[in-house]
Amino acid sequence: MNQIKPNLIYPPEGGVLYDCNYLINGRSIKRLIISNHYKQKHSKYMSDEKIIKFIADYLDGENFYNGEKKGPWEFFTLEPIFYENKKYKLIWLLNEEITDFLGVVNCCYKELEKVCKELSAPGYPRSNVALPQDASPLDRSKYSICKRILLYKQKNNLPVEELAQKINLTIPEVEDILFARINRFTLDRLVSYVANLLPIFELQINERRRENSL
């Protein structure tokens, strides 16, 4: 690893550069930069090693719905991340010009009640929802379908409005699917939506349990 000095690409507070090998949003990620920002308030319980575990467990091999765009940067939020009976929030970013790059902006502990309140608020639309480590087979199935629909949107470069027309839903309902807010849908409903997009669809339940230790 290498300590990063602030410049136009790296965070002004500095950070640490790691070599890595992830696949996120269809991108082959070879460089990871973890900002020093979390160390200002969260260094007592957070570490680069824990953040790297979260990336491997929750980001690698996954696709996420569009975050907040600022120039070439796209910021994403994932919460709640479940680890050792606590819930965390991870904020990271991608760059459309530097496609092998992943940057972690911040990672912090959050009370579950606060997370649930924020996620249900109308003005809090841009947070991807993580699947708990002990999720039931039903929830894993629903989550898998949401990710399949998101992948279909990304591969076909569909605007959310067009996707909503294809499955006969409102835009807010489609965004609930794309952000994987599985508690708002039954499995039957999700199966019917994905079947409209992918006529040959076989649901596979992934029973793999994520390790719960560093």
C-alpha positions in Angstrom: 0.0 0.0 0.0 1.1 3.6 -0.6 0.1 6.8 1.3 -1.6 9.2 -1.1 -0.9 12.9 -1.2 -3.8 15.3 -2.0 -4.1 16.3 -5.7 -6.9 16.7 -8.3 -7.7 13.0 -8.2 -7.1 11.9 -4.6 -9.1 13.2 -1.6 -7.8 16.4 0.0 -7.5 14.7 3.4 -5.2 12.1 1.9 -5.7 8.3 1.8 -4.2 4.9 1.2 -3.8 3.2 -2.2 -4.3 -0.5 -2.4 -3.9 -2.9 -5.3 -7.1 -5.0 -5.6 -9.2 -7.2 -7.9 -12.9 -6.5 -7.8 -15.8 -6.5 -10.2 -18.3 -3.7 -9.5 -21.0 -2.4 -11.8 -19.4 -4.5 -14.5 -16.0 -2.7 -14.1 -12.7 -4.5 -13.4 -11.4 -2.6 -10.3 -7.6 -2.7 -9.8 -7.0 0.3 -7.7 -8.7 1.1 -4.3 -8.2 4.4 -2.4 -9.5 4.6 1.1 -9.8 8.2 2.2 -8.5 9.2 5.6 -11.9 11.0 6.2 -13.3 8.3 8.5 -10.3 8.6 10.8 -11.4 12.1 11.9 -14.4 10.8 13.9 -14.6 7.0 13.5 -11.1 5.7 14.0 -11.9 4.0 17.3 -14.0 1.3 15.6 -13.3 1.6 11.9 -10.2 0.6 10.0 -9.0 0.1 6.4 -9.0 -3.7 7.0 -12.7 -3.6 8.0 -13.6 -1.4 5.0 -11.8 -3.8 2.7 -13.8 -6.7 4.2 -17.1 -4.7 3.5 -16.0 -4.2 -0.1 -15.3 -7.9 -0.6 -18.5 -9.0 1.1 -21.0 -6.4 -0.2 -19.6 -4.7 -3.4 -17.5 -7.2 -5.2 -19.5 -8.9 -8.0 -22.5 -6.7 -7.5 -24.2 -3.9 -9.5 -25.6 -0.8 -7.9 -28.2 1.8 -9.0 -27.0 5.2 -10.1 -25.6 7.4 -7.4 -25.2 11.2 -7.3 -23.1 12.4 -10.2 -20.7 15.3 -9.9 -18.7 15.7 -13.1 -16.9 12.4 -13.9 -17.6 11.1 -10.3 -20.5 9.1 -9.2 -21.1 8.7 -5.5 -22.9 5.6 -4.0 -24.2 4.8 -0.6 -24.8 1.3 0.8 -26.6 0.7 4.1 -27.1 -0.9 6.5 -24.1 -3.2 6.3 -24.4 -5.8 9.0 -21.3 -6.8 10.9 -20.8 -8.2 14.4 -24.4 -7.1 15.4 -23.8 -3.6 14.3 -24.9 -1.6 11.2 -22.6 0.5 9.1 -23.0 2.9 6.2 -20.4 2.9 3.3 -20.0 5.7 0.9 -17.9 5.1 -2.2 -17.4 6.5 -5.7 -16.5 5.5 -9.2 -15.0 7.7 -12.0 -16.2 7.4 -15.6 -12.8 8.3 -16.9 -10.7 6.1 -14.6 -12.6 2.9 -14.9 -10.3 0.7 -12.8 -10.6 2.9 -9.8 -12.7 2.6 -6.6 -12.6 5.3 -3.9 -14.0 5.0 -0.4 -15.2 8.3 0.9 -16.4 7.3 4.4 -17.6 4.4 6.5 -19.3 4.7 9.9 -21.5 3.0 12.4 -25.2 3.9 12.5 -28.0 3.0 14.9 -30.5 0.7 13.1 -33.5 2.9 14.1 -31.8 5.9 12.4 -31.0 3.9 9.3 -34.6 2.6 9.0 -36.0 6.2 9.5 -33.7 7.6 6.9 -34.3 4.9 4.3 -38.1 5.3 4.6 -38.0 9.1 4.3 -39.3 10.5 1.0 -36.3 12.8 0.6 -33.7 10.0 1.0 -33.8 8.3 -2.4 -30.2 7.4 -3.3 -29.2 4.7 -0.9 -28.6 1.2 -2.1 -29.8 -1.3 0.4 -27.5 -4.1 1.6 -28.7 -7.6 2.2 -28.2 -8.8 5.8 -25.7 -11.7 6.3 -28.5 -13.8 7.9 -31.1 -13.0 5.3 -33.8 -15.7 4.7 -34.0 -17.6 1.4 -37.0 -15.5 0.6 -35.2 -12.2 1.0 -32.2 -13.6 -0.9 -34.5 -14.5 -3.8 -36.1 -11.0 -3.8 -32.7 -9.4 -3.7 -31.4 -11.5 -6.5 -34.4 -10.5 -8.7 -33.9 -6.8 -8.0 -30.2 -7.2 -9.0 -31.3 -9.0 -12.2 -33.6 -6.1 -13.1 -30.9 -3.6 -12.4 -28.4 -5.5 -14.6 -31.0 -5.6 -17.4 -31.3 -1.8 -17.2 -27.5 -1.3 -17.2 -26.8 -3.7 -20.1 -29.5 -2.2 -22.2 -28.7 1.4 -21.2 -32.4 2.0 -20.4 -33.7 5.2 -18.8 -35.7 4.5 -15.7 -38.8 5.9 -17.5 -38.5 3.3 -20.2 -38.0 0.5 -17.8 -41.1 1.7 -15.8 -43.1 1.4 -19.0 -41.9 -2.1 -19.8 -43.0 -3.5 -16.4 -46.0 -1.1 -15.9 -44.8 0.5 -12.7 -44.4 4.1 -11.6 -40.8 5.6 -11.5 -40.7 5.6 -7.7 -41.7 1.9 -7.7 -39.0 1.0 -10.2 -36.4 2.9 -8.2 -37.4 0.9 -5.2 -36.5 -2.2 -7.1 -33.2 -0.8 -8.5 -32.2 0.2 -5.0 -33.1 -3.3 -3.8 -35.7 -2.2 -1.2 -37.1 -5.7 -1.0 -39.4 -5.1 1.9 -41.7 -3.2 -0.4 -42.4 -6.1 -2.8 -43.6 -9.7 -2.6 -41.7 -12.4 -4.3 -44.6 -13.0 -6.7 -44.6 -9.4 -7.8 -40.9 -9.3 -8.5 -41.0 -12.6 -10.4 -43.7 -11.2 -12.7 -41.7 -8.0 -13.3 -38.5 -9.8 -14.3 -40.4 -12.3 -16.4 -41.7 -9.4 -18.5 -38.0 -8.4 -19.2 -36.4 -11.9 -19.3 -39.0 -14.5 -20.6 -36.5 -17.3 -19.9 -35.9 -16.7 -16.2 -34.7 -19.2 -13.6 -34.5 -18.1 -10.1 -31.4 -19.4 -8.2 -31.2 -18.9 -4.5 -27.7 -18.2 -3.2 -27.3 -19.8 0.2 -23.7 -18.6 0.6 -23.2 -17.1 4.0 -20.7 -14.3 4.3 -18.0 -14.8 6.9 -18.6 -12.7 10.0 -15.0 -12.3 11.1 -12.0 -10.5 9.8 
